[in-house]
Amino acid sequence: MRRLHLKPVHHRVLESLYLSSRSAILEEFLRRDAQIYIFAGAVRDAVALLYEGRGDGVPRDFDIGIAGVGKEDFNYVIGTYGIRNRHGGFVLQERDLPSWDVWRLEDSIGLRKTGTSFSVENVLKSFNLDCNAIALDMGTGTFIDAGAVESIRRMRLDFVERAINHSHPTFAAKALLAQMRFGYSISVPMERFINRHLDEGSLVHESLKSFPALSVIPYNNASQGRVIPA
């Protein structure tokens, strides 16, 4: 995995985060000597805009992992601000701004499901898709890249090297929707993975996250589903 310094991306992501009053939560975690990492979509889309001139770079949401704080402190800082999600973290919302999905990084669901030891690198491997496998360390400004920059540059979707596989239907849906949204090509193994694991429920759930202005109309199975404007 590469360590990079992408100052324009760093500036853009932090600028978007600090538009929100929720930024006070991040400052509180920093006062507690936590490490804060911004993952996946918000970082990916900023890289695509600033280095490849694609997309608008406007984040749909933020995936924020907090490391180095105990469960009690984590829940104390964030518990009154957010709603618990199904993975053990919290969703924080503010009107007219992207939602935040915040979780204690040591409790990342992919690591818990597979019994994998904690590291930021392993969290990225548990993201499965290379286009999402990038994290910004807020404290140092360092990006940890597990293949996302190359995926964005080549407009090609594949698995992260040594991916920590879990939640196959979820990632099959994410892969298909990434192909639709960005126009990426997909590798043969990824195509096989989608065909094998895609199911209707995961496709509907992930579609509503990726395309909030669309309705998903399923047929008898997920492979026959179609996405149409609401």
N, C-alpha and C positions, 0 to 999 in steps of 0.2 A: 504494500500500500504506500502511496506517495503522500508526502507532506508538502503542501503548497501554500503560497501566500498570494491571494488574489484580491488585492486591495479594493478594486471597484465593487466586487461581489460582497466583500466584507462590509463595506460602507452601505451598500444598498439594503442588505438584509437587516443590519442594525437600524437603519433609518426607518424601515417598515415596522420593526418591532417597537421602536420607541415612539411611534405615533399613538400607541395605545396606553391608557392608564394602567394596564396590566404590567407594564414595564417595572412598576414598583415591586412586583413579586420577584422579578429577576434580580433587582438590586438587593433585596432581602436575602436571597440565596447567596449572592456574592459576598455579602457581609458575613455569612456563615461559612465562608471558604469553600463553597460548592464549586464544582465545574459544570458549566452549562454548554450544551452542544445543540446546535440547530441542524436538523437532518433533512435529507430527501428533497421534497418538492420545491420548497421556497428557495433552497440553495440551487437546485438543478435549474429552475426557471430563470434565476438571475444569471447563472453561467451561460445559458442558452441565449439570453438577450444580449449580454454585455460582450461576449466573446464570439458568438456566432450570428448575432443579429436576427434571432428567431424568437417569436412570441412577444408578449408585452411585459413579461417579467413580474406581473402583478401576482403575489402569492394568493392561492386559494385558502391555504391554512398554514400553520406552523407546527412542525413536530419538534418538540423541545425535550431533551433528556437532561435530567439533573443527576449528577454523580457526586459522591463524597459526603452525602448527608444521610443520617439514619431515617428509618421510616417514620418515627415519631415526629422529628423535626420537619420532614417533608410534609406530612399531613397537617401539621400545625400551621405552616406557612401558607399552604395552598388550599386547605380544606374548606375555608369559608368562601372562597372565590369561585370554585368550579363544581362541576357535576361529575361524579365518578363514571368512567367508561367501563366497557366490558373487559378491558385488559388490566385493570387495576390502577390506571392513571386517572387524570382529570381532564375534562374538556372545559375550557374557559372561553366565554363568548362576550363580545362587546358589539354593540349595534353598529352596523355598516363597516365593520372591520373583520379581517379573517379570524376564524376561530383558532385557538391554541389547543393542541393535544400535548399535555405535559405529564411526564412519568418519571419515576425514579429509575435511573438507567440500569442499576444493578438488578432491577426486577423486570427487565425487558422480556416480553412474552416469549420471544423465540428462544432465548436462553433458558427460561424456566421450563418450557415444553420439552426441550431436548437435553436438559441437564448440563448445558455447556457453561464453562467458567466465564466469568465476566471480564470483558475488556471492550473498549470502544470498537476495536477492530472486529471482534466477534459480533457485536451489535450490528455493524454494517454488513457482515456476512449473512446475518439473519434477515436482512432486507431482501435477499434473494435476487432482485432485479438490479443489474448493474447501473441503470440510469438513475436509480435512487440511492446508490451506495456512496454517499458523500456527506461529510459532517463538518460544520464550522465550530471550532472551539472559541466561544465568545471571549474568554479571558486572554488568549494569546493571539487570536486572529489567524490561527493555523487551520487549514483545511486538510482533512484526512480523506483521501480519494481512493476508493476501492474499484475504480473503473468507470465512474460516472462521466468524467470529463471526456474520455475517449468515446463512450457511448453517445454522448451529446454531439461530439464533433462528427462522428460517422453516421449519426442518425440510425443506429442499429441497437436492437435490444437483445440482451443475452443474460445468462446467469452470472452472478458474482463468482469469482474464482473461489473454490472451496466453500460454496454456499452452505449455510446451516438451514436445511430444509425443514419447513413446518407449515401448517395451514395451507396445504396445496391448493384448495379451491380459491382461497383469497388471492393468492399470488397469480394463479391462472387468470382470474378476473382482472387484476391490476395490470398484467402483461397485455391482455387484449385491449384494455382501455387506453393504455399508454400508446399502443400501436395506432389506435384510432385517433387519439388526441394529437399526437406529434407527427404522425406519418412515418414512424420508424419502420424499417424492415426488421424481421425477427429471424433468429437462427433456427436451423432445423430442430435441434433439441428443444428450443423454446416452443416451437410450433407443436411438437409432439406432446409437450407438457400441457399446453393449453387444451389440446384435443382430449387428453386423458382426464384432466382434473376439473375443467370448467363445469360449474353447476349453476342452476338458475338463481338460487338464493344469494350466493356470493356475487354473481354478476349484477343483480339488482342493487344490493347494498353498496358495492363499490361504484356503480354507475351514478347513484345519487350523490356520492361524495365527489366524484370527478366532474360530473355534469349536473350541478344543482338546478340548472334552468331547464333540464330535460325530464321527460317521463320515460320510464322503461316499460315496454310492452312485451312481456314474455309470451312465447308460444308453449308447446308441449315440453320442450326442453331448452336448455340454455343456448345450445348451438343454433337454435332457430330464432333466438330473441333478436329484437331490433330496437334501436334507440331512435326516437322521433321527437321533434320539438313539442314541448308542452303547449 
